[in-house]
Amino acid sequence: MEEQGQESESHDAPQVSDDQAQKDEQERQREQQQAAKLLECEKLFTQPDSIMEPGILDVLRRYLDLGGSAQNGVDFLIDKYIGYGQMASLVCSWIAKADQANGETSSPNQADEVTHMQALIADKFDPDKVDALLRTRRGPPKWLTPLIADRAGRELIYTLSARYKNCQLLKYAMQRILMAGHDDEVASVGSRLAGYFEVFHNLMVKRLEEMLHVDDARMQVLSKELMDICCSSQHTYAHAQQLLKELGAQPQGARFKRLSQDMEVYAAEKLSHPIAWKMHQFFLGSHTSVADAEVAVLVADLLAADKGHTRSLIPKLHKLYCTPSQVHQIPPMELLQHPKVFEILVQGLFEPSQRLPVETQRTYVQLLATAASAVDQRQGGGSLDVAEVPAQVAALQGAITLAKQANEGHRFSPAELLQAAQPLQVPCAAMGLLYSMEQTLLDRRIWSTALDMLPAPAFLSLMLVLVPLHPLMHTKIVGIMAAVLVAMGSKTDYGTGFLDLVVYLLQQGCVGPVLAMISHWASSGSADPLLVRHFIFKTLAVCGPPYSKYFTSVLLRLMLRCGIKRGRIKDDIELKQLQQFWAFASDANFSPPLGQQEAAMLQQLGSIR
């Protein structure tokens, strides 16, 4: 028995020894793994600016759980702090302050740390990997919510979405952005996101709903946004046009009908291809007859034709709309009353470089007068009213005569200008005169000699008649004046006359466009300081306090441009105007305050006494 027990003990001893060795090996491997993990954490700590990494607290907790020294971890983080990010932010803030001191505004595209981060992410972005992340986590990543909450983060999403249209995570992010109420922001991105049809459709519907209840200024903004996103591709364009045609046929649908017409023009210009005009006939209503469809094809051909081939199509339309003896034989006026048709007819009649034969001119005038004044209510059971056509014909003929006289340098007497007001009350006639003036005055050849410049004062006198008659044309006139000031160069005598007209537009309430135009012209480098000075004092002569912050800022910047300084103001009236301007502006509490250069200019004005 004793021998058996000794044998058993001799067999168990090696087994106990093997188990201990295995445990020792496992402990050694565990210590090695722990040491490796500690080393990994320490490598992260020793990276430059490691304390600024978003997940550094998690790394520090893991380091302490592994048995690392808290003091060592803190020392690592302190020693390796350099401050690259903070220094970049500081430099960017210095640049912004320097721009503000110089009276400049920082460009939204100015390079800063956020811009570089966006560029890095855009370069490294892999749509397949982020989509895989979305699938494996069964939900969006946690970082998406704060990214959407940040303006720069949303801009990054817009940029990536335009590049990777099939990325599911980006589609989800776009929906979240819309749900968060950033419609205006998405609309400003425009056609870059039109490839996301659901995003495009939801945004378009919201904008169309808003158009029912906005003023004309907001209407123009919405129209531009919609045309930009809807004309990015043929399928978005066709979808939008079909929807607009249906809305235009409803009560209060005039705005949608006009938007549809403007969208055709925009699409044709953007695509530089007649396909937009050729699609015109596809959006006719179901009630359209075969004969009316043929008229629509003819109108589409006119819209698609280049400038040299429109004249052959005008007589065909004139025969259809102006010669039938029975009213019911006249096609729907809606087909003819397209903004582009009006533009073609006006340009054909008032082009100063060509003279139409008498019969051709009569054809143009009758067709344009019919399009402008006929009221067609036949679709709703009413009648076609053409009673105003003769008055329109007379006004157009009068405007043609005025344009011809102005181009010949005729000096209009006060009695002639009084008579000119009658035809110029008609919008089509006024637009024709504006077109003739624009074509004449923007031809640099007329500014070469005194004889060639004779049309300038003639058109100026007619504009003084036209401006109070048509407030809706003020923005168009401001645009023409901006181009004329550049075209005429340093012709100071005529420049003062055109600037007097600009000040008259300011008096008539066209403040924003005038100030924006003058600011751009004065800062372009081509403006004569004497002309800028003339505008300043003419403006102060007709505009008294209170002044807005924008008005004050513009005038102060103009004063800087033309060098208004102490000792140079000799005229008592000008001194009084400047003192009145200074007295109000120095006491006003503008928010936000004036820039440093503007404030310095204002302080300098206080010494001009």
URDA-V758343 format. One record per pair of residues at least 6 apart in sequence whose ideal C-beta (glycine too) atoms are under 8 Angstrom apart, sorted by the first residue. I is the first residue (numbers start at 1). J is the second residue. If there is no record, write none. Layout:
# URDA-V758343
I&J ; I&J
This chain:
# URDA-V758343
34&66 ; 34&67 ; 37&62 ; 37&66 ; 38&63 ; 38&66 ; 38&67 ; 38&68 ; 41&59 ; 41&60 ; 41&62 ; 41&63 ; 41&66 ; 41&68 ; 41&73 ; 42&63 ; 42&68 ; 42&72 ; 42&76 ; 44&50 ; 44&53 ; 44&56 ; 44&59 ; 45&59 ; 45&63 ; 45&73 ; 45&76 ; 45&77 ; 45&80 ; 46&76 ; 46&80 ; 47&53 ; 47&80 ; 48&80 ; 48&82 ; 48&84 ; 49&80 ; 49&81 ; 49&82 ; 49&83 ; 49&84 ; 49&85 ; 50&56 ; 50&76 ; 50&77 ; 50&80 ; 50&81 ; 51&77 ; 51&78 ; 51&80 ; 51&81 ; 52&81 ; 52&85 ; 53&59 ; 56&77 ; 60&73 ; 60&77 ; 63&73 ; 64&70 ; 64&73 ; 85&113 ; 88&112 ; 88&113 ; 89&112 ; 89&113 ; 92&112 ; 92&113 ; 95&106 ; 95&110 ; 96&106 ; 99&105 ; 99&106 ; 100&106 ; 100&595 ; 100&596 ; 101&595 ; 101&596 ; 101&597 ; 102&596 ; 102&597 ; 103&557 ; 103&560 ; 103&595 ; 103&596 ; 103&597 ; 103&598 ; 109&115 ; 114&152 ; 118&152 ; 118&155 ; 118&156 ; 118&159 ; 121&156 ; 121&160 ; 122&156 ; 122&159 ; 122&160 ; 122&163 ; 125&160 ; 125&164 ; 127&164 ; 127&166 ; 127&167 ; 127&169 ; 127&170 ; 130&167 ; 130&169 ; 130&170 ; 131&167 ; 131&168 ; 131&169 ; 133&141 ; 133&169 ; 134&140 ; 134&141 ; 134&168 ; 134&169 ; 134&172 ; 140&169 ; 140&172 ; 140&173 ; 144&169 ; 144&173 ; 144&176 ; 146&153 ; 147&153 ; 147&154 ; 147&156 ; 147&157 ; 147&173 ; 148&154 ; 148&157 ; 148&173 ; 148&176 ; 148&177 ; 148&180 ; 149&180 ; 151&185 ; 154&177 ; 154&182 ; 154&185 ; 157&170 ; 157&173 ; 157&174 ; 157&177 ; 158&186 ; 158&189 ; 158&192 ; 158&193 ; 159&192 ; 160&167 ; 160&170 ; 161&167 ; 161&170 ; 161&171 ; 161&173 ; 161&174 ; 161&192 ; 161&193 ; 161&196 ; 162&189 ; 162&192 ; 162&193 ; 162&195 ; 164&170 ; 165&195 ; 165&196 ; 171&196 ; 174&186 ; 174&193 ; 174&196 ; 174&199 ; 175&198 ; 175&199 ; 177&185 ; 177&186 ; 178&186 ; 178&199 ; 178&202 ; 178&203 ; 183&203 ; 183&206 ; 183&207 ; 186&193 ; 186&199 ; 186&203 ; 187&203 ; 187&207 ; 187&225 ; 187&229 ; 188&225 ; 190&225 ; 190&228 ; 190&229 ; 190&232 ; 191&228 ; 191&229 ; 191&231 ; 191&232 ; 193&199 ; 193&200 ; 193&229 ; 194&200 ; 194&229 ; 194&230 ; 194&232 ; 194&233 ; 194&236 ; 195&232 ; 195&233 ; 197&236 ; 200&229 ; 200&230 ; 200&236 ; 201&239 ; 203&229 ; 204&226 ; 204&229 ; 204&230 ; 204&240 ; 204&243 ; 207&222 ; 207&225 ; 207&226 ; 208&226 ; 208&243 ; 208&247 ; 208&256 ; 210&218 ; 210&222 ; 211&219 ; 211&222 ; 211&223 ; 211&255 ; 211&256 ; 211&259 ; 212&252 ; 212&255 ; 214&222 ; 219&255 ; 223&259 ; 223&262 ; 226&240 ; 226&259 ; 226&263 ; 227&259 ; 227&262 ; 227&263 ; 227&266 ; 227&267 ; 229&236 ; 230&236 ; 230&237 ; 230&239 ; 230&240 ; 230&263 ; 231&237 ; 231&263 ; 231&266 ; 231&267 ; 231&270 ; 231&271 ; 234&275 ; 237&263 ; 237&267 ; 237&276 ; 237&279 ; 238&279 ; 238&282 ; 240&263 ; 241&260 ; 241&263 ; 241&264 ; 241&279 ; 241&283 ; 242&283 ; 244&256 ; 244&257 ; 244&259 ; 244&260 ; 244&263 ; 245&260 ; 245&283 ; 245&285 ; 247&253 ; 247&256 ; 248&254 ; 248&256 ; 248&257 ; 248&260 ; 249&285 ; 250&256 ; 258&339 ; 260&283 ; 261&338 ; 261&339 ; 261&340 ; 262&339 ; 264&276 ; 264&277 ; 264&280 ; 264&303 ; 264&338 ; 264&340 ; 265&339 ; 265&340 ; 267&276 ; 268&274 ; 268&276 ; 268&277 ; 268&303 ; 268&304 ; 274&303 ; 274&304 ; 277&300 ; 277&301 ; 277&303 ; 277&304 ; 278&300 ; 278&304 ; 280&296 ; 280&299 ; 280&300 ; 280&303 ; 281&293 ; 281&296 ; 281&297 ; 281&300 ; 284&292 ; 284&293 ; 284&296 ; 287&379 ; 288&296 ; 291&331 ; 292&331 ; 292&332 ; 292&335 ; 295&320 ; 295&331 ; 295&332 ; 295&335 ; 296&335 ; 298&313 ; 298&316 ; 298&317 ; 298&320 ; 299&317 ; 299&335 ; 299&336 ; 299&338 ; 299&341 ; 301&313 ; 302&310 ; 302&313 ; 302&314 ; 302&317 ; 302&341 ; 302&344 ; 303&338 ; 303&340 ; 303&341 ; 303&344 ; 305&313 ; 307&347 ; 310&344 ; 310&348 ; 311&348 ; 311&360 ; 314&345 ; 314&348 ; 314&360 ; 314&363 ; 314&364 ; 314&367 ; 315&363 ; 317&336 ; 317&367 ; 318&363 ; 318&366 ; 318&367 ; 320&330 ; 320&331 ; 321&330 ; 321&331 ; 321&333 ; 321&336 ; 321&367 ; 321&370 ; 321&371 ; 322&363 ; 322&366 ; 322&367 ; 322&370 ; 324&330 ; 327&383 ; 327&384 ; 327&386 ; 328&378 ; 330&384 ; 332&376 ; 332&378 ; 332&379 ; 333&370 ; 333&371 ; 333&374 ; 333&375 ; 333&376 ; 333&384 ; 334&376 ; 336&367 ; 336&370 ; 336&371 ; 337&371 ; 341&371 ; 342&368 ; 342&371 ; 342&372 ; 342&428 ; 342&431 ; 345&364 ; 345&367 ; 345&368 ; 345&371 ; 346&368 ; 346&428 ; 346&431 ; 346&432 ; 346&435 ; 347&435 ; 348&356 ; 348&364 ; 349&356 ; 349&361 ; 349&364 ; 349&365 ; 349&368 ; 349&396 ; 349&400 ; 349&432 ; 350&399 ; 350&400 ; 350&403 ; 350&432 ; 350&433 ; 350&435 ; 350&436 ; 350&439 ; 351&435 ; 351&436 ; 351&439 ; 352&403 ; 352&407 ; 352&436 ; 352&439 ; 352&440 ; 353&439 ; 356&364 ; 361&400 ; 365&393 ; 365&396 ; 365&397 ; 365&400 ; 366&389 ; 366&393 ; 368&392 ; 368&396 ; 368&428 ; 369&389 ; 369&390 ; 369&392 ; 369&393 ; 369&396 ; 369&428 ; 370&386 ; 370&389 ; 370&392 ; 372&392 ; 372&426 ; 372&427 ; 372&428 ; 373&386 ; 373&388 ; 373&389 ; 373&391 ; 373&392 ; 374&384 ; 374&385 ; 374&386 ; 374&388 ; 374&389 ; 375&384 ; 375&385 ; 376&384 ; 376&385 ; 377&383 ; 377&384 ; 377&385 ; 378&384 ; 391&426 ; 392&426 ; 392&428 ; 394&423 ; 395&422 ; 395&423 ; 395&424 ; 395&425 ; 395&426 ; 395&428 ; 395&429 ; 396&423 ; 396&426 ; 396&428 ; 396&429 ; 396&432 ; 397&423 ; 398&420 ; 398&422 ; 398&423 ; 398&429 ; 399&423 ; 399&424 ; 399&426 ; 399&429 ; 399&430 ; 399&432 ; 399&433 ; 400&432 ; 402&420 ; 402&423 ; 402&424 ; 402&433 ; 402&462 ; 403&432 ; 403&433 ; 403&436 ; 403&437 ; 405&412 ; 405&458 ; 406&433 ; 406&436 ; 406&437 ; 406&440 ; 406&455 ; 406&458 ; 406&459 ; 406&462 ; 407&436 ; 407&440 ; 407&455 ; 407&458 ; 408&454 ; 408&455 ; 409&454 ; 409&455 ; 409&458 ; 410&458 ; 411&457 ; 411&458 ; 412&420 ; 412&458 ; 412&461 ; 412&462 ; 417&461 ; 417&462 ; 417&464 ; 417&465 ; 420&462 ; 420&465 ; 421&465 ; 421&469 ; 423&429 ; 424&430 ; 424&433 ; 424&462 ; 424&465 ; 424&466 ; 424&469 ; 425&469 ; 427&470 ; 427&473 ; 430&466 ; 430&469 ; 430&470 ; 430&473 ; 431&473 ; 433&462 ; 433&466 ; 434&466 ; 434&473 ; 434&476 ; 434&477 ; 434&480 ; 437&459 ; 437&462 ; 437&463 ; 437&480 ; 438&480 ; 438&483 ; 440&446 ; 440&455 ; 440&459 ; 441&455 ; 441&456 ; 441&459 ; 441&480 ; 441&484 ; 441&487 ; 441&488 ; 442&480 ; 442&483 ; 442&484 ; 442&487 ; 443&487 ; 444&487 ; 445&452 ; 446&452 ; 446&453 ; 446&455 ; 446&456 ; 447&453 ; 447&487 ; 447&488 ; 447&489 ; 447&491 ; 453&491 ; 453&494 ; 456&488 ; 456&494 ; 456&497 ; 456&498 ; 457&494 ; 457&497 ; 460&497 ; 460&498 ; 460&501 ; 463&477 ; 463&501 ; 464&501 ; 464&504 ; 466&473 ; 466&477 ; 467&474 ; 467&477 ; 467&501 ; 467&504 ; 467&505 ; 467&508 ; 468&508 ; 471&508 ; 471&509 ; 471&510 ; 474&505 ; 474&508 ; 474&509 ; 474&510 ; 474&513 ; 475&510 ; 475&513 ; 477&501 ; 477&505 ; 478&502 ; 478&505 ; 478&510 ; 478&513 ; 478&514 ; 478&517 ; 479&517 ; 481&498 ; 481&501 ; 481&502 ; 481&505 ; 481&517 ; 482&517 ; 482&520 ; 482&521 ; 484&498 ; 485&495 ; 485&498 ; 485&499 ; 485&521 ; 485&527 ; 485&531 ; 486&521 ; 486&524 ; 486&526 ; 488&494 ; 488&495 ; 488&498 ; 489&526 ; 490&528 ; 492&528 ; 492&530 ; 492&531 ; 495&528 ; 495&531 ; 495&534 ; 496&531 ; 496&534 ; 499&531 ; 499&534 ; 499&535 ; 499&538 ; 500&538 ; 502&514 ; 502&517 ; 502&518 ; 502&535 ; 503&535 ; 503&538 ; 503&539 ; 503&542 ; 505&514 ; 506&514 ; 506&515 ; 506&539 ; 506&542 ; 506&543 ; 507&542 ; 507&543 ; 511&551 ; 515&550 ; 515&551 ; 515&554 ; 518&535 ; 518&554 ; 518&558 ; 519&554 ; 519&557 ; 519&558 ; 521&527 ; 522&532 ; 522&557 ; 522&558 ; 522&561 ; 522&562 ; 523&557 ; 523&561 ; 527&561 ; 529&561 ; 529&562 ; 529&563 ; 530&562 ; 532&558 ; 532&561 ; 532&562 ; 533&562 ; 533&564 ; 535&558 ; 536&555 ; 536&558 ; 536&559 ; 536&562 ; 536&564 ; 537&574 ; 537&577 ; 539&555 ; 540&555 ; 540&577 ; 540&578 ; 540&580 ; 540&581 ; 541&573 ; 541&577 ; 543&551 ; 544&580 ; 545&580 ; 545&581 ; 545&583 ; 545&584 ; 546&584 ; 546&588 ; 547&555 ; 547&581 ; 547&584 ; 547&585 ; 547&588 ; 549&588 ; 549&590 ; 549&591 ; 549&592 ; 549&594 ; 552&581 ; 552&585 ; 552&588 ; 552&590 ; 552&594 ; 552&598 ; 553&594 ; 553&595 ; 553&598 ; 555&581 ; 556&585 ; 556&594 ; 556&598 ; 556&601 ; 556&602 ; 557&597 ; 557&598 ; 557&601 ; 559&601 ; 559&605 ; 560&597 ; 560&598 ; 560&601 ; 564&578 ; 564&605 ; 564&608 ; 565&604 ; 566&604 ; 566&607 ; 566&608 ; 569&575 ; 569&578 ; 569&608 ; 575&608 ; 575&609 ; 578&605 ; 578&608 ; 579&608 ; 579&609 ; 581&605 ; 582&602 ; 582&605 ; 582&606 ; 582&608 ; 585&602 ; 585&605 ; 586&602 ; 586&606 ; 593&599 ; 594&602
